[in-house]
């Protein structure tokens, strides 16, 4: 009996010393070949694996970071709304910086950083920490390997505790759902909304027609039959910051025709003593229409050869333009100067999708 017990004791001792023998063998192998694979170290359980209270603490930490991410995203949106674009403040050691840029960068950085930290802490403390060796295999997986991969994924989902730990799941979903809102809000910074600006120009009732070459108000006697003149609205100066934006819509060309040559009744009604005013912006792609043929009363766009008949409501007679040039109704004021009777009746320039 004693011999058997002694034998069992010896076997038990051998089993306990097996990892030590393996470590010694691995060390000897490394001495012979320094590039040999040392294998994985002995797995040590984490405190969260054996203490549920520690696991709950880690769960609350992860949820805290996800909550911080949600609050930072909300701060990003609030900063975008609250801070004006020209608000500058001093921050040591950065100096004078934009309050809007600083708040947007800080809040978005915190939101993304908190999601990353929460995910890393979740992985390191609560997900399964057992080391797994995956041997290299051919790229084309066999059905068994696909089934094994699916089983591994299912086990990973189970080990993550996503279904069991509702606090982490809900706060993570909240953080991931809010962060994309930062990008949506940034779309607002692409520029001011166009509203109905494409439908209107600077022209208003009583606004004088200013000669583009002389800068003086145009009078009927300044325009002879067969001549072509260009005009801009009164008050639009070349040095102003919005000159190019406004002239791109309000540029005007004037031609004097014999009243008997005007075929379109509305064109005649909106003219003054045979002087007709049309938008200079081609209705194809917005090039300036500038080539006038006196005998036919046609104007030609030099870009793509769209041709308009100014004696017939600027009707398109050739080229890719989609509709006639808009006409500006004109008259004279008490001083005998040409003035607008209002804005164009339709949007100028090329067609756009919301033109209607």
VEXDOVEX-701414 format. One record per residue (C-alpha): residue in one letter; x, y, z. Coordinates in Angstrom, 3 decimals. Each point is the difference from the previous one (the first is absolute). Example, Ala and Ser with C-alpha at 12.3 -4.5 7.8 and 13.67 -1.06 7.14 Angstrom:
! VEXDOVEX-701414
<type=a, xx=12.300, yy=-4.500, zz=7.800>
<type=s, xx=1.370, yy=3.440, zz=-0.660>
This chain:
! VEXDOVEX-701414
<type=x, xx=0.000, yy=0.000, zz=0.000>
<type=x, xx=2.727, yy=2.390, zz=0.993>
<type=x, xx=1.765, yy=-0.693, zz=-3.239>
<type=x, xx=-3.116, yy=0.819, zz=-1.979>
<type=x, xx=-0.573, yy=3.212, zz=1.952>
<type=x, xx=3.568, yy=0.980, zz=-0.557>
<type=x, xx=-0.391, yy=-0.640, zz=-3.679>
<type=x, xx=-3.115, yy=2.160, zz=-0.137>
<type=x, xx=1.801, yy=2.751, zz=1.869>
<type=x, xx=2.871, yy=-0.110, zz=-2.429>
<type=x, xx=-2.372, yy=0.199, zz=-2.973>
<type=x, xx=-1.760, yy=2.979, zz=1.545>
<type=x, xx=3.307, yy=1.767, zz=0.558>
<type=x, xx=0.973, yy=-0.668, zz=-3.611>
<type=x, xx=-3.275, yy=1.495, zz=-1.209>
<type=x, xx=0.522, yy=3.126, zz=2.069>
<type=x, xx=3.522, yy=0.456, zz=-1.245>
<type=x, xx=-0.983, yy=-0.490, zz=-3.658>
<type=x, xx=-0.275, yy=3.758, zz=-0.848>
<type=x, xx=3.399, yy=0.544, zz=1.661>
<type=x, xx=1.520, yy=-2.765, zz=-2.116>
<type=x, xx=-1.585, yy=1.508, zz=-3.095>
<type=x, xx=1.403, yy=3.421, zz=0.874>
<type=x, xx=3.436, yy=-1.542, zz=0.539>
<type=x, xx=-0.241, yy=-1.811, zz=-3.314>
<type=x, xx=-1.090, yy=3.165, zz=-1.740>
<type=x, xx=2.906, yy=1.884, zz=1.560>
<type=x, xx=2.431, yy=-2.643, zz=-1.187>
<type=x, xx=-1.486, yy=0.153, zz=-3.485>
<type=x, xx=0.425, yy=3.785, zz=-0.039>
<type=x, xx=3.645, yy=-0.366, zz=0.976>
<type=x, xx=0.552, yy=-2.307, zz=-2.965>
<type=x, xx=-2.142, yy=2.048, zz=-2.423>
<type=x, xx=-0.675, yy=3.653, zz=1.045>
<type=x, xx=-2.650, yy=0.263, zz=-2.732>
<type=x, xx=-2.079, yy=-2.918, zz=1.172>
<type=x, xx=-3.650, yy=0.590, zz=0.886>
<type=x, xx=-0.163, yy=0.253, zz=3.812>
<type=x, xx=-3.737, yy=-0.709, zz=0.010>
<type=x, xx=-2.641, yy=1.746, zz=2.041>
<type=x, xx=0.578, yy=0.868, zz=3.653>
<type=x, xx=-2.112, yy=-1.748, zz=2.608>
<type=x, xx=-3.461, yy=1.620, zz=0.134>
<type=x, xx=-0.661, yy=2.022, zz=3.124>
<type=x, xx=-3.656, yy=0.832, zz=0.770>
<type=x, xx=-0.898, yy=3.661, zz=0.498>
<type=x, xx=-1.682, yy=1.239, zz=3.131>
<type=x, xx=-3.158, yy=0.659, zz=-2.015>
<type=x, xx=-0.092, yy=-3.710, zz=-0.928>
<type=x, xx=-0.238, yy=-1.081, zz=3.633>
<type=x, xx=-1.647, yy=2.965, zz=1.731>
<type=x, xx=-3.397, yy=1.144, zz=-1.286>
<type=x, xx=0.264, yy=3.245, zz=1.969>
<type=x, xx=3.181, yy=0.876, zz=-1.884>
<type=x, xx=-1.787, yy=-0.846, zz=-3.249>
<type=x, xx=-2.837, yy=2.341, zz=0.939>
<type=x, xx=2.523, yy=2.759, zz=0.725>
<type=x, xx=1.554, yy=-0.480, zz=-3.433>
<type=x, xx=-3.444, yy=0.034, zz=-1.554>
<type=x, xx=-0.746, yy=3.344, zz=1.643>
<type=x, xx=3.332, yy=1.401, zz=-1.193>
<type=x, xx=-0.775, yy=-1.012, zz=-3.597>
<type=x, xx=-3.476, yy=1.482, zz=0.266>
<type=x, xx=1.519, yy=3.200, zz=1.414>
<type=x, xx=2.244, yy=0.446, zz=-3.032>
<type=x, xx=-2.895, yy=-0.630, zz=-2.394>
<type=x, xx=-2.088, yy=2.533, zz=1.922>
<type=x, xx=2.846, yy=2.534, zz=-0.198>
<type=x, xx=0.026, yy=-0.559, zz=-3.766>
<type=x, xx=-3.722, yy=0.742, zz=-0.203>
<type=x, xx=0.375, yy=3.186, zz=2.061>
<type=x, xx=2.948, yy=1.122, zz=-2.149>
<type=x, xx=-2.054, yy=-0.528, zz=-3.168>
<type=x, xx=-2.794, yy=2.103, zz=1.465>
<type=x, xx=2.608, yy=2.648, zz=0.897>
<type=x, xx=1.233, yy=-0.068, zz=-3.621>
<type=x, xx=-3.488, yy=0.752, zz=-1.307>
<type=x, xx=-0.628, yy=2.694, zz=2.629>
<type=x, xx=3.362, yy=1.654, zz=-0.768>
<type=x, xx=-0.821, yy=0.087, zz=-3.692>
<type=x, xx=-3.235, yy=1.832, zz=0.740>
<type=x, xx=1.165, yy=2.285, zz=2.835>
<type=x, xx=3.429, yy=1.321, zz=-1.032>
<type=x, xx=0.107, yy=2.569, zz=-2.837>
<type=x, xx=2.598, yy=-0.586, zz=-2.674>
<type=x, xx=1.874, yy=3.225, zz=0.855>
<type=x, xx=0.258, yy=-0.628, zz=3.772>
<type=x, xx=3.708, yy=0.098, zz=0.997>
<type=x, xx=1.423, yy=-0.590, zz=3.482>
<type=x, xx=3.432, yy=-0.336, zz=1.579>
<type=x, xx=1.139, yy=-3.418, zz=1.246>
<type=x, xx=3.479, yy=-0.509, zz=1.396>
<type=x, xx=2.261, yy=-1.257, zz=-1.546>
<type=x, xx=-1.856, yy=-0.133, zz=-3.312>
<type=x, xx=-0.672, yy=3.738, zz=-0.137>
<type=x, xx=-3.037, yy=1.501, zz=-1.684>
<type=x, xx=-2.129, yy=-2.720, zz=-1.560>
<type=x, xx=-3.503, yy=-0.434, zz=-1.381>
<type=x, xx=-2.487, yy=-1.003, zz=2.673>
<type=x, xx=-2.027, yy=-1.929, zz=-2.568>
<type=x, xx=2.927, yy=-1.997, zz=-1.391>
<type=x, xx=1.380, yy=-0.734, zz=3.460>
<type=x, xx=-3.323, yy=-1.174, zz=1.408>
<type=x, xx=-0.808, yy=-2.126, zz=-3.044>
<type=x, xx=3.413, yy=-1.658, zz=-0.035>
<type=x, xx=0.084, yy=-0.607, zz=3.744>
<type=x, xx=-3.522, yy=-1.408, zz=0.273>
<type=x, xx=0.297, yy=-2.242, zz=-3.064>
<type=x, xx=3.422, yy=-1.225, zz=1.132>
<type=x, xx=-1.340, yy=-0.875, zz=3.439>
<type=x, xx=-3.012, yy=-1.784, zz=-1.527>
<type=x, xx=2.148, yy=-2.219, zz=-2.226>
<type=x, xx=2.692, yy=-0.524, zz=2.662>
<type=x, xx=-2.566, yy=-1.054, zz=2.603>
<type=x, xx=-1.508, yy=-2.595, zz=-2.344>
<type=x, xx=3.462, yy=-1.408, zz=-0.673>
<type=x, xx=0.996, yy=-0.132, zz=3.665>
<type=x, xx=-3.312, yy=-1.583, zz=0.961>
<type=x, xx=0.354, yy=-2.677, zz=-2.685>
<type=x, xx=3.599, yy=-0.785, zz=0.990>
<type=x, xx=-0.828, yy=-0.185, zz=3.718>
<type=x, xx=-2.984, yy=-2.236, zz=-0.775>
<type=x, xx=2.203, yy=-2.333, zz=-2.052>
<type=x, xx=2.814, yy=-0.178, zz=2.567>
<type=x, xx=-2.101, yy=-0.483, zz=3.121>
<type=x, xx=-3.295, yy=-1.665, zz=-0.896>
<type=x, xx=0.375, yy=-1.903, zz=-3.269>
<type=x, xx=1.554, yy=-3.456, zz=-0.009>
<type=x, xx=3.740, yy=0.403, zz=0.579>
<type=x, xx=1.107, yy=-3.517, zz=-0.883>
<type=x, xx=2.853, yy=-0.019, zz=-2.499>
<type=x, xx=-0.834, yy=-1.875, zz=-3.189>
<type=x, xx=2.441, yy=-1.127, zz=-2.663>
<type=x, xx=-1.316, yy=-0.038, zz=-3.546>
<type=x, xx=2.223, yy=-1.873, zz=-2.394>
<type=x, xx=0.400, yy=1.204, zz=-3.553>
<type=x, xx=-2.268, yy=-1.693, zz=-2.465>
<type=x, xx=-0.877, yy=0.246, zz=-3.704>
<type=x, xx=-2.081, yy=3.003, zz=-0.995>
<type=x, xx=-2.825, yy=-2.180, zz=-1.333>
<type=x, xx=-1.853, yy=-1.188, zz=3.072>
<type=x, xx=-1.631, yy=-3.381, zz=0.196>
<type=x, xx=-3.600, yy=-0.396, zz=1.188>
<type=x, xx=1.300, yy=-1.245, zz=3.327>
<type=x, xx=2.198, yy=3.059, zz=0.376>
<type=x, xx=-2.909, yy=2.292, zz=-0.837>
<type=x, xx=-2.125, yy=-1.738, zz=2.590>
<type=x, xx=2.852, yy=0.332, zz=2.500>
<type=x, xx=0.332, yy=3.720, zz=-0.779>
<type=x, xx=-3.704, yy=0.492, zz=0.544>
<type=x, xx=0.223, yy=-1.897, zz=3.262>
<type=x, xx=2.978, yy=2.127, zz=1.061>
<type=x, xx=-1.898, yy=3.183, zz=-0.831>
<type=x, xx=-3.004, yy=-1.203, zz=1.972>
<type=x, xx=2.221, yy=-0.881, zz=2.940>
<type=x, xx=1.702, yy=3.387, zz=-0.206>
<type=x, xx=-3.368, yy=1.742, zz=0.044>
<type=x, xx=-0.950, yy=-2.084, zz=3.005>
<type=x, xx=3.322, yy=0.642, zz=1.753>
<type=x, xx=-0.339, yy=3.762, zz=-0.541>
<type=x, xx=-3.041, yy=-0.023, zz=2.233>
<type=x, xx=-1.780, yy=2.419, zz=-2.326>
<type=x, xx=-3.326, yy=-1.674, zz=0.594>
<type=x, xx=0.579, yy=-0.435, zz=3.706>
<type=x, xx=1.508, yy=3.383, zz=0.837>
<type=x, xx=-2.786, yy=2.316, zz=-1.049>
<type=x, xx=1.605, yy=3.121, zz=1.488>
<type=x, xx=3.032, yy=-0.300, zz=-2.295>
<type=x, xx=-2.144, yy=-0.905, zz=-2.978>
<type=x, xx=-2.391, yy=2.920, zz=0.405>
<type=x, xx=2.666, yy=2.629, zz=0.643>
<type=x, xx=2.140, yy=-1.295, zz=-2.885>
<type=x, xx=-2.955, yy=0.159, zz=-2.381>
<type=x, xx=-0.747, yy=3.505, zz=1.260>
<type=x, xx=3.579, yy=1.181, zz=-0.574>
<type=x, xx=0.213, yy=-1.571, zz=-3.460>
<type=x, xx=-3.371, yy=1.443, zz=-0.968>
<type=x, xx=0.868, yy=3.537, zz=1.086>
<type=x, xx=3.513, yy=0.303, zz=-1.453>
<type=x, xx=-1.195, yy=0.030, zz=-3.664>
<type=x, xx=-2.149, yy=3.011, zz=0.858>
<type=x, xx=3.237, yy=2.010, zz=0.098>
<type=x, xx=0.464, yy=-0.619, zz=-3.707>
<type=x, xx=-3.626, yy=0.896, zz=-0.711>
<type=x, xx=0.399, yy=3.291, zz=1.846>
<type=x, xx=3.179, yy=0.760, zz=-1.970>
<type=x, xx=-2.037, yy=-0.076, zz=-3.191>
<type=x, xx=-1.507, yy=3.282, zz=1.182>
<type=x, xx=3.468, yy=1.563, zz=-0.243>
<type=x, xx=0.176, yy=-0.547, zz=-3.759>
<type=x, xx=-1.410, yy=3.495, zz=-0.309>
<type=x, xx=-3.208, yy=1.943, zz=0.470>
<type=x, xx=-3.139, yy=-1.574, zz=-1.367>
<type=x, xx=-0.839, yy=1.339, zz=-3.482>
<type=x, xx=-3.666, yy=0.547, zz=0.926>
<type=x, xx=-1.426, yy=1.930, zz=-2.999>
<type=x, xx=3.153, yy=1.981, zz=-0.829>
<type=x, xx=0.283, yy=-1.690, zz=-3.403>
<type=x, xx=-3.421, yy=1.375, zz=-0.944>
<type=x, xx=0.779, yy=3.669, zz=0.685>
<type=x, xx=2.595, yy=2.611, zz=-0.945>
<type=x, xx=0.857, yy=3.515, zz=1.210>
<type=x, xx=-2.419, yy=1.596, zz=-2.450>
<type=x, xx=-2.853, yy=1.859, zz=1.720>
<type=x, xx=-2.621, yy=2.494, zz=-1.102>
<type=x, xx=1.582, yy=3.420, zz=-0.647>
<type=x, xx=3.597, yy=-1.290, zz=0.021>
<type=x, xx=2.106, yy=1.804, zz=-2.633>
<type=x, xx=1.782, yy=-1.792, zz=-2.827>
<type=x, xx=3.710, yy=0.861, zz=0.296>
<type=x, xx=2.255, yy=-0.171, zz=-3.040>
<type=x, xx=2.664, yy=-2.683, zz=0.626>
<type=x, xx=2.657, yy=2.017, zz=-1.878>
<type=x, xx=-0.581, yy=3.559, zz=1.251>
<type=x, xx=-1.648, yy=-0.652, zz=3.361>
<type=x, xx=-2.665, yy=2.595, zz=-0.845>
<type=x, xx=-3.791, yy=-0.472, zz=-0.141>
<type=x, xx=-1.217, yy=-0.976, zz=-3.450>
<type=x, xx=-2.433, yy=2.252, zz=-1.856>
<type=x, xx=-2.055, yy=-0.964, zz=-3.091>
<type=x, xx=2.013, yy=2.345, zz=-2.200>
<type=x, xx=3.195, yy=-1.858, zz=0.974>
<type=x, xx=-1.161, yy=-3.100, zz=-1.881>
<type=x, xx=-0.302, yy=0.196, zz=-3.762>
<type=x, xx=-1.851, yy=-2.429, zz=-2.256>
<type=x, xx=2.136, yy=-3.072, zz=-0.641>
<type=x, xx=2.400, yy=0.614, zz=2.884>
<type=x, xx=0.659, yy=-2.339, zz=2.945>
<type=x, xx=0.555, yy=1.338, zz=3.528>
<type=x, xx=0.655, yy=-1.690, zz=3.343>
<type=x, xx=-1.359, yy=1.144, zz=3.348>
<type=x, xx=0.089, yy=-0.820, zz=3.698>
<type=x, xx=-2.327, yy=0.974, zz=2.857>
<type=x, xx=0.459, yy=3.291, zz=1.782>
<type=x, xx=2.034, yy=-0.412, zz=3.186>
<type=x, xx=1.971, yy=-3.055, zz=-1.130>
<type=x, xx=3.651, yy=1.017, zz=0.128>
<type=x, xx=2.886, yy=-2.080, zz=-1.339>
<type=x, xx=1.911, yy=0.327, zz=3.259>
<type=x, xx=-2.801, yy=-1.425, zz=2.147>
<type=x, xx=0.411, yy=-3.490, zz=1.477>
<type=x, xx=-3.202, yy=-1.278, zz=-1.636>
<type=x, xx=0.585, yy=1.526, zz=-3.449>
<type=x, xx=0.768, yy=-3.233, zz=-1.847>
<type=x, xx=-2.838, yy=-1.892, zz=1.670>
<type=x, xx=-2.559, yy=2.664, zz=-0.903>
<type=x, xx=1.247, yy=0.908, zz=-3.474>
<type=x, xx=-0.141, yy=-3.707, zz=-0.905>
<type=x, xx=-3.787, yy=0.291, zz=0.296>
<type=x, xx=-0.684, yy=3.672, zz=-0.769>
<type=x, xx=2.190, yy=0.596, zz=-3.084>
<type=x, xx=-2.143, yy=1.664, zz=-2.654>
<type=x, xx=0.281, yy=0.652, zz=-3.728>
<type=x, xx=-2.040, yy=2.642, zz=-1.823>
<type=x, xx=-0.771, yy=0.236, zz=-3.700>
<type=x, xx=-2.028, yy=2.648, zz=-1.787>
<type=x, xx=-2.329, yy=-1.352, zz=-2.690>
<type=x, xx=-2.523, yy=1.685, zz=-2.215>
<type=x, xx=-3.309, yy=-0.499, zz=1.861>
<type=x, xx=-1.500, yy=-1.423, zz=-3.187>
<type=x, xx=2.653, yy=-2.754, zz=-0.047>
<type=x, xx=-1.032, yy=-1.345, zz=3.412>
<type=x, xx=-2.214, yy=-3.069, zz=-0.563>
<type=x, xx=-0.829, yy=-0.922, zz=3.597>
<type=x, xx=-2.721, yy=2.120, zz=1.651>
<type=x, xx=1.340, yy=-0.436, zz=3.557>
<type=x, xx=3.484, yy=0.941, zz=-1.173>
<type=x, xx=-1.419, yy=3.169, zz=-1.488>
<type=x, xx=-1.940, yy=0.816, zz=3.174>
<type=x, xx=3.107, yy=-0.469, zz=2.166>
<type=x, xx=2.215, yy=2.106, zz=-2.259>
<type=x, xx=0.407, yy=3.779, zz=-0.190>
<type=x, xx=0.029, yy=1.658, zz=-3.426>
<type=x, xx=1.324, yy=-3.215, zz=-1.553>
<type=x, xx=2.696, yy=-0.485, zz=2.689>
<type=x, xx=-0.160, yy=-3.585, zz=1.313>
<type=x, xx=1.931, yy=-1.270, zz=3.033>
<type=x, xx=0.867, yy=-3.675, zz=0.318>
<type=x, xx=2.084, yy=-2.058, zz=2.375>
<type=x, xx=3.560, yy=-0.385, zz=-1.229>
<type=x, xx=0.289, yy=-3.467, zz=1.589>
<type=x, xx=-0.467, yy=-2.855, zz=-2.470>
<type=x, xx=-2.700, yy=-2.466, zz=0.996>
<type=x, xx=2.206, yy=-2.963, zz=-0.947>
<type=x, xx=2.938, yy=0.037, zz=2.445>
<type=x, xx=0.180, yy=3.671, zz=1.003>
<type=x, xx=2.547, yy=1.433, zz=-2.435>
<type=x, xx=-0.278, yy=3.735, zz=-0.847>
<type=x, xx=-1.956, yy=0.602, zz=-3.203>
<type=x, xx=1.844, yy=2.769, zz=-1.836>
<type=x, xx=-0.032, yy=-0.448, zz=-3.806>
<type=x, xx=-2.742, yy=2.025, zz=-1.734>
<type=x, xx=-1.022, yy=-0.134, zz=-3.645>
<type=x, xx=-1.728, yy=3.237, zz=-1.016>
<type=x, xx=-1.766, yy=-1.145, zz=-3.161>
<type=x, xx=-1.677, yy=-3.075, zz=1.548>
<type=x, xx=-0.252, yy=1.291, zz=3.613>
<type=x, xx=1.602, yy=-3.244, zz=1.170>
<type=x, xx=2.377, yy=-0.292, zz=2.937>
<type=x, xx=2.466, yy=-2.859, zz=0.216>
<type=x, xx=1.580, yy=-1.653, zz=3.024>
<type=x, xx=3.693, yy=-0.587, zz=-0.825>
<type=x, xx=0.306, yy=-3.095, zz=2.191>
<type=x, xx=-2.344, yy=-2.453, zz=-1.724>
<type=x, xx=-1.585, yy=2.131, zz=-2.736>
<type=x, xx=-3.467, yy=0.285, zz=1.504>
<type=x, xx=-1.813, yy=2.638, zz=-2.060>
<type=x, xx=-2.901, yy=2.179, zz=1.159>
<type=x, xx=-2.349, yy=2.197, zz=-2.046>
<type=x, xx=-0.323, yy=3.329, zz=1.865>
<type=x, xx=-2.830, yy=1.128, zz=-2.262>
<type=x, xx=-2.143, yy=-2.978, zz=1.048>
<type=x, xx=0.269, yy=-0.186, zz=3.797>
<type=x, xx=3.627, yy=-1.280, zz=-0.100>
<type=x, xx=-1.299, yy=-3.337, zz=-1.264>
<type=x, xx=2.627, yy=-2.738, zz=-0.451>
<type=x, xx=0.480, yy=-0.634, zz=-3.705>
<type=x, xx=3.202, yy=-2.058, zz=0.162>
<type=x, xx=2.244, yy=-1.762, zz=2.500>
<type=x, xx=-0.371, yy=-1.864, zz=3.294>
<type=x, xx=-1.639, yy=2.749, zz=2.091>
<type=x, xx=-3.234, yy=-1.234, zz=1.512>
<type=x, xx=-2.110, yy=3.164, zz=0.197>
<type=x, xx=0.001, yy=3.691, zz=-1.064>
<type=x, xx=2.016, yy=2.703, zz=1.731>
<type=x, xx=-2.058, yy=1.685, zz=2.757>
<type=x, xx=-1.064, yy=3.560, zz=-0.794>
<type=x, xx=0.128, yy=2.913, zz=2.449>
<type=x, xx=-2.872, yy=2.479, zz=-0.277>
<type=x, xx=1.355, yy=3.578, zz=-0.187>
<type=x, xx=-1.241, yy=3.570, zz=-0.125>
<type=x, xx=1.397, yy=3.482, zz=0.750>
<type=x, xx=-0.123, yy=2.058, zz=3.204>
<type=x, xx=-0.715, yy=3.703, zz=0.388>
<type=x, xx=3.612, yy=0.814, zz=-0.948>
<type=x, xx=-0.310, yy=-1.894, zz=-3.268>
<type=x, xx=2.278, yy=-2.850, zz=1.137>
<type=x, xx=-0.714, yy=-3.643, zz=-0.737>
<type=x, xx=-1.223, yy=-1.873, zz=3.075>
<type=x, xx=-1.320, yy=-3.475, zz=0.702>
<type=x, xx=-3.701, yy=-0.588, zz=0.558>
<type=x, xx=0.789, yy=-2.942, zz=2.271>
<type=x, xx=2.053, yy=-3.187, zz=0.089>
<type=x, xx=0.140, yy=-2.633, zz=-2.719>
<type=x, xx=-3.258, yy=-1.937, zz=-0.231>
<type=x, xx=1.888, yy=-3.331, zz=0.035>
<type=x, xx=3.369, yy=-1.274, zz=1.249>
<type=x, xx=2.976, yy=0.937, zz=-2.141>
<type=x, xx=2.696, yy=-2.316, zz=-1.275>
<type=x, xx=-0.021, yy=-3.781, zz=-0.427>
<type=x, xx=-2.873, yy=-2.163, zz=1.165>
<type=x, xx=0.310, yy=-1.576, zz=3.432>
<type=x, xx=-1.837, yy=-2.929, zz=1.524>
<type=x, xx=-2.216, yy=2.011, zz=2.338>
<type=x, xx=-0.840, yy=2.665, zz=-2.571>
<type=x, xx=-3.535, yy=-1.396, zz=-0.383>
